[in-house]
Amino acid sequence: MFFAIKWHYERGKNGKEKQGTVARAGGKVAAVFVLSLLGLSLLTFGLSTMLGLDLTFP
């Protein structure tokens, strides 16, 4: 009985560490996506301004 409880406890402990790793990796992917989206929008705005396009709102 002791070994069964110990096995389940250790298995649950390892699962929590993996969940934290997956969450951290997902956060990094989301941060890279947001930063690349921001960079692309700034690049687009700068290029359109260089070409003389009017991007002001009415």
C-alpha positions as CSV (number, residue, x, y, z in Angstrom):
1,M,0.0,0.0,0.0
2,F,2.8,2.4,0.9
3,F,4.5,1.9,-2.5
4,A,1.2,2.4,-4.4
5,I,0.7,5.8,-2.6
6,K,4.3,6.8,-3.1
7,W,4.1,5.9,-6.8
8,H,0.9,8.0,-7.4
9,Y,2.4,10.9,-5.4
10,E,5.6,11.0,-7.4
11,R,3.7,10.6,-10.7
12,G,1.5,13.6,-9.8
13,K,4.6,15.6,-8.8
14,N,6.2,14.9,-12.1
15,G,3.1,16.0,-14.0
16,K,3.0,19.4,-12.3
17,E,6.6,20.1,-13.4
18,K,5.7,19.2,-17.0
19,Q,2.7,21.5,-16.9
20,G,4.8,24.4,-15.8
21,T,7.3,23.7,-18.6
22,V,4.6,23.6,-21.2
23,A,3.1,26.9,-19.9
24,R,6.5,28.5,-20.0
25,A,7.1,27.4,-23.5
26,G,3.6,28.6,-24.6
27,G,4.3,32.0,-23.0
28,K,7.6,32.3,-24.9
29,V,5.9,31.4,-28.2
30,A,3.1,34.0,-27.5
31,A,5.7,36.7,-26.7
32,V,7.7,36.0,-29.9
33,F,4.4,36.2,-31.9
34,V,3.4,39.5,-30.3
35,L,6.8,41.0,-30.8
36,S,7.0,39.9,-34.4
37,L,3.5,41.3,-35.1
38,L,4.6,44.6,-33.6
39,G,7.8,44.7,-35.6
40,L,5.9,43.9,-38.8
41,S,3.3,46.6,-38.2
42,L,6.0,49.2,-37.5
43,L,7.9,48.1,-40.6
44,T,4.7,48.4,-42.7
45,F,3.9,51.8,-41.3
46,G,7.5,53.1,-41.9
47,L,7.5,51.8,-45.5
48,S,4.1,53.3,-46.3
49,T,5.2,56.6,-44.8
50,M,8.4,56.5,-46.9
51,L,6.3,55.9,-50.0
52,G,4.1,58.9,-49.3
53,L,0.9,57.1,-48.4
54,D,-1.4,59.0,-46.1
55,L,-2.3,56.9,-43.1
56,T,-4.1,59.5,-40.9
57,F,-7.6,58.8,-39.7
58,P,-10.3,61.3,-40.7
